[in-house]
């Protein structure tokens, strides 16, 4: 997924406008990660993530 400068400007503007946006983004990211993990486990694919 490729993110352009416009997308970041929109996000930064939204965050500056409302503090709730930060919480919303955090929830979306968390849910996305959980869904990816569930899909990975369901498919039986082992994924190694380097932190």
Secondary structure by P-SEA (a helix, b strand, c coil): ccccaaaaaaaaaaaaacaaaaaaaaaaaaaaaaaaaaaaaaacbbbbbcc
